[in-house]
Amino acid sequence: MSAITQSAADALLALPKLFQDDSPLEFAMTTPMDCERVLLSQDRREEFFLTIERGNKKRVRLKYQTRARKVVVLARLDLDGPAHRNPPDSPYRPNERLPCPHLHLYREGFDDRIAYLLADVPQFIVTDPTKGLVWLADFLGFCHVEGVPAIQTTV
């Protein structure tokens, strides 16, 4: 388990973040990908990592993840992967299987093992559920990422 309190995780997620550099963000539309970019707090004291992953076996599966302190997953959006079963002692929908899309949020004592239905996370606003790039923009907004560089799509 990670040694971070819930209040620290909530504060880190709410902290405005900027991309370390403004080079274009590459987004593969159909091929497998695993992209990681560094984000910084505005005062540059905190470092975060944005991971964009498209699976090898099921190409339409997309996962966006924001990490703090290199290993603490603050938020992860699973768009089209397998259903997730919450732990039996979860404070949210214990032992329930949640289909994609769902959002994993850091919870003290559980790390990122608890998934939430998007309808139950009112701060996460879905603007167009049919487009992966829009999901990315919505996720970045939820994670308080500002100054998003241009996104270049590849096949």
N, C-alpha and C positions, 0 to 999 in steps of 0.2 A: 504494500500500500504506500501511496505517496504521503509525504509528511507536509501537507498543506491544509490549512483550515478552510472551512467553507466560506467564511467571510473573505479570506485572502483570494480564493479562487473567483468569487463573485466580483471582487474589486479588479482583479486582473482581466476578467472577461469584459468588464465595463470600461476599462481604460482605453482611450482612443489610441489606435495603432496606425502606423504608416509603413509602407514598403521601404525596405532599406535602400533599394535602388529603383529607378523608374524604367528599367528595361521591360520590354513587352512580356506579358504573361502568356506562355504558350499553352494552348488547350487543344488536345487531340480529340477530334469528334468521334472517331471510330476505333482507333488503335489503342492498345494498352499504354498506359502512361503512369508515371510516378514522379510528380514534380514537387519540389519543396522550395519555398521562398522565405526569407527572413523578414519579419516585421519588427518594428521598434516602437516603444512608447514615444510620445511626443518629446519627452525630456531625455530620451535615449537611455534611460536607466534600466528598462526591462526589455528583454528580447523574447520574441515569439516566433513560432514556425507555422506557416501555412502549408499544408500538404494537400495536393489534389491527386487523387488516385483513381484510375480506371482499371478494373480487373482484367486479368488475362483470359479467363475462361468465359466470362459473361461480359462482353464488351460494354453493354449498356450500364453496367454497375458503376456508379460514381460515388466517391466518398470525398468529402471536404472536411478537413480537420484543422483546428487551431490548438497549438501546444504552447505552454509557458514553461520556463525553466527546463527546457529540452525534453522533459518526459511527461509532464502533467497535461493530459488532454483536457482542455477546458470545454470544448464543444466539438462534436463530430456529426455531420449530416450524412446519413446513408440513404442514397436515393433509390437504388434498384438492386439490392442485394438480398441475402437471405433474411428471413424474419429473425427477430431477436427475442430471446426469452429473458425477462428480468429475473434477478435473483429472488429466491423465495422470501428473503427478509427485506426486500426492497421497500422503500417508503412510497413508491409509486407503482401501482399495478403489479403487486408481487406475483411472481411465477407466471405472468401472462406473456404470450408470444405476440409481439408487435410487428406487423408487416412494414415494409418500406413504403414510402419514406418515413423515417423516424429520426429523432435528434437525440444524441447522447450528450448529456451534460455532466460535468464533474460533480460528484457528491461525496462529501467527506465520508470515509470509511468504505466507499464503493468505487472510487476513482471514476472511470467512465463506463462502468458496467450497467448503468441504468439508462434505458431508452425511453423517450417520451413521444407520444403522438403529437404531431405538429399542432393540432387543434387545441391541445392542452398547454401550449407555450405561446401565449398571446403576443409576446415580444417578437416572435419570429413571424414575419409577414411574408407570405408567398405571393409574388406578383404574377407569375405565369408558370403553373406547374408542368407545362409541356416542354420547357426548354432548359437544358442543363446549364447553359451559360447564365440564364436568369436566376436559376437556383444558386449559382456561385455568387452572383451579385447580392442576392437576398441573404446568403450566409455571411458574406463579408460585412454587410450592414448590421446583421445581428451581432457580429463579433466586434463591431465598432472600428472597422478598418476604413480609413479615409485615404484619398488620393490614389485610387486604384489605377495602375498603369494600363495602357492599351492591352487588349486581349487579342492575340493572334490565334486563329483557329487553323488546325491542320487536319488532314484526313487520316 
